[in-house]
């Protein structure tokens, strides 16, 4: 007869509650690792899906995802003249916060390089890709902007023509896709009063110099819209994405662009490394520390539970020793209970996690490697946690059965 199973059947209620408690604690351990995996997947999502070979960004910056980057629009045409380049696209990316149906909504806005990019690489759950250069939007489902919804951004109202899923920024905000011109218009939108005050300020600044006396038309030009003043450059892009020809040498192309003093260039892998070793690195360390602490706490709790179960069986253990049962029988009973507690707790944790994790506000990504790693760690913890109960059982004297 298996003594461990016999003892569990005798105290099945307490053992079942213990398994549920350990399972819930392990579910949190699994979830902590899944949250980091989700953050990592969200942070590198755009880098992996837009299919760009090189990223041309502002000089001495780490790119549009790690920090603010601004490059002149003429870089788009300069890169196309580099030997080995098949094409280049504009990239605009920034985060805004607006109100939709009386609720705050944070949108990570990405501009698609129209007409070269209609967003065909975006996997849609409903609707269609962009077909017009203005006032159309593809929104992630987390933004709760349904197909056909209309939202006012800047001075225009945008129509949601398509929805997608799991398109999130590194901060967990849902991404909305518009054309680059629309993205720039939203980014640099100012009120009419601010425009009027700026034009007046130009006239005042011009009147303080002698140049308008020689060229009176300068003050008249100051009242024109910003995009109509020749000396003022158009709005700058966040980056330029470069696609290479199949046989092109990426290092040669990268070396040519690196020779330009106003930009920096990174490969897709460079962008991933800069992002993961920057803003995501601290999150990884913090979540890793919490996960290690929770795993240690789970081991301590299991050890105390097994010790308590052993104390409840002191009289039975003494009686077994009195009738001549070897220590190996008693030790196997405690060790089997510890392993069974870990196995059942692990199964409960995985089963509960699959139902609860989809309800989290951020994506939780559970990989088979993480589950296998935790299973191995849990097996070691189960064995180690049984040592406290085994130590107590070995100290029990047979004559205690007569007391």
Residue pairs with C-beta under 8 A, 6 or more apart in sequence:
2 336
3 329
3 330
3 332
3 333
4 332
4 333
4 334
4 336
4 337
4 340
5 336
7 309
7 313
7 333
7 337
8 15
8 337
8 340
11 309
11 312
15 309
15 337
15 341
18 305
18 341
19 341
19 344
19 345
19 348
20 348
21 301
22 298
22 301
22 302
22 305
22 341
22 342
22 344
22 345
22 348
23 344
23 345
23 346
23 347
23 348
23 349
23 352
24 348
24 349
24 352
25 294
25 297
25 298
25 301
25 345
25 349
26 298
26 345
26 346
26 348
26 349
26 374
26 378
27 348
27 349
27 350
27 352
27 353
27 356
28 294
29 291
29 294
29 295
29 298
29 349
29 374
30 349
30 350
30 353
30 366
30 370
30 371
30 374
31 353
31 356
31 357
31 360
31 364
32 287
32 290
32 291
32 294
33 287
33 291
33 366
33 370
33 374
34 353
34 357
34 364
34 365
34 366
34 370
35 287
35 360
35 362
35 364
36 283
36 284
36 287
36 288
37 364
37 365
37 366
37 367
37 370
38 362
38 363
38 364
38 365
39 170
39 172
39 280
39 283
39 362
40 276
40 280
40 284
40 365
41 363
41 365
42 168
42 169
42 170
42 172
42 362
42 363
43 65
43 169
43 170
43 275
43 276
43 279
43 280
44 272
44 275
44 276
45 166
45 167
45 168
46 65
46 93
46 110
46 169
46 175
47 65
47 268
47 271
47 272
47 275
48 268
48 272
49 121
49 122
50 91
50 121
50 241
51 121
51 243
52 89
52 241
52 242
52 243
52 268
53 242
53 243
53 244
53 250
53 267
53 268
54 241
54 242
54 244
54 250
54 253
54 254
54 257
54 265
54 266
54 267
54 268
55 63
55 64
55 91
55 239
55 240
55 241
55 242
55 265
55 266
55 267
55 268
55 270
55 271
56 71
56 75
56 79
56 88
56 239
56 240
56 241
56 242
56 257
56 263
56 264
56 265
57 63
57 64
57 69
57 71
57 238
57 239
57 263
57 264
57 265
57 266
58 68
58 69
58 70
58 71
58 263
58 264
59 261
59 262
59 263
59 264
60 264
61 67
61 68
61 69
61 264
62 266
62 274
62 275
62 278
63 69
63 239
63 266
63 271
63 274
63 275
64 91
64 93
64 238
64 239
65 93
65 170
65 271
65 275
66 274
66 275
66 278
66 279
69 238
69 239
70 236
70 237
70 238
71 236
71 237
71 238
71 239
71 240
71 262
71 263
72 233
72 236
72 237
72 262
73 90
73 234
73 235
73 236
73 237
75 237
75 240
75 262
75 263
76 88
76 89
76 90
76 237
76 240
78 260
79 85
79 88
79 240
79 242
79 257
80 87
80 88
82 242
82 253
82 256
82 257
83 248
83 252
83 253
83 256
84 244
84 245
84 248
84 249
84 252
84 253
85 242
85 243
85 244
85 245
85 248
85 253
86 243
86 244
86 245
86 248
87 116
87 242
87 243
88 240
88 241
88 242
88 243
89 113
89 116
89 117
89 240
89 241
89 243
90 111
90 113
90 180
90 237
90 240
90 241
91 110
91 111
91 113
91 180
91 237
91 238
91 239
91 240
91 241
92 109
92 110
92 111
92 180
92 183
92 184
92 187
92 237
92 238
93 108
93 109
93 110
93 111
93 183
93 238
93 239
94 108
94 109
94 183
94 187
94 238
95 106
95 107
95 108
95 109
95 169
95 171
95 173
96 106
96 107
96 109
96 153
96 186
96 187
97 104
97 105
97 106
97 107
98 104
98 105
98 107
98 151
98 152
98 153
99 105
100 144
100 145
100 149
100 151
105 143
105 144
105 145
106 173
106 174
107 139
107 143
107 173
107 174
107 175
107 176
108 168
108 169
108 171
108 173
108 174
108 175
108 176
109 175
109 176
109 178
109 183
109 186
109 187
110 175
110 176
110 177
110 178
110 183
111 177
111 178
111 179
111 180
111 181
111 182
111 183
111 184
112 118
112 119
112 130
112 177
112 178
112 179
112 180
113 179
113 180
113 241
114 130
114 133
114 179
114 180
114 181
115 133
118 129
118 130
118 131
119 129
119 130
119 138
119 162
119 177
120 129
122 129
122 138
122 162
122 164
122 167
122 177
123 164
123 165
124 138
124 162
124 163
124 164
125 141
125 163
125 164
125 165
126 147
126 162
126 163
127 138
127 147
127 160
127 161
127 162
127 163
128 161
128 162
129 138
129 161
129 162
130 136
130 138
130 161
130 162
130 177
130 178
130 179
131 161
133 179
133 181
134 156
134 179
134 181
134 182
135 156
135 157
135 158
135 159
135 182
136 158
136 159
136 161
136 178
136 179
137 145
137 151
137 158
137 159
137 160
137 161
137 176
137 177
137 178
138 160
138 161
138 162
138 163
138 164
138 176
138 177
139 145
139 149
139 160
139 162
139 163
139 164
139 174
139 176
139 177
140 163
140 164
140 165
140 166
140 167
140 168
140 174
140 175
140 176
141 163
141 164
141 165
141 174
142 168
142 174
143 174
143 176
145 151
145 160
145 163
145 176
146 160
146 163
147 160
147 161
147 162
147 163
148 159
148 160
149 159
149 160
150 157
150 158
150 159
150 160
151 157
151 158
151 160
152 158
153 186
153 189
154 185
154 186
154 189
155 185
155 189
156 182
156 185
158 178
158 182
166 363
167 174
167 175
168 174
168 175
168 362
168 363
169 175
170 275
170 279
170 280
172 361
172 362
178 186
180 237
184 235
184 237
187 235
188 235
190 198
195 225
198 226
199 222
199 223
202 222
202 223
203 219
203 222
203 223
206 212
206 218
206 219
206 222
207 219
211 218
212 218
212 219
221 229
222 229
226 232
227 234
242 253
242 257
242 265
244 250
244 253
250 267
254 265
254 267
257 263
257 265
258 264
258 265
266 274
276 284
295 377
295 381
298 378
298 381
299 381
299 384
299 385
300 385
302 338
302 341
302 342
302 381
302 382
302 385
303 384
303 385
303 386
303 387
303 388
303 389
304 388
305 341
306 334
306 337
306 338
306 341
306 385
306 386
306 388
306 389
307 388
307 389
307 392
309 337
309 389
310 317
310 334
310 388
310 389
310 390
310 392
310 393
311 392
314 392
314 396
314 400
315 400
315 401
317 330
317 393
317 396
318 396
318 397
318 398
318 399
318 400
318 401
319 401
320 329
320 330
321 327
321 330
321 396
321 397
321 398
321 401
322 398
322 399
322 401
322 402
327 393
327 394
330 393
331 390
331 393
331 394
334 386
334 389
334 390
334 393
335 383
335 386
335 390
337 386
338 382
338 383
338 385
338 386
338 389
339 379
339 382
339 383
339 386
341 382
342 378
342 379
342 381
342 382
343 382
345 378
346 374
346 375
346 378
350 371
353 364
353 366
357 364
357 366
358 364
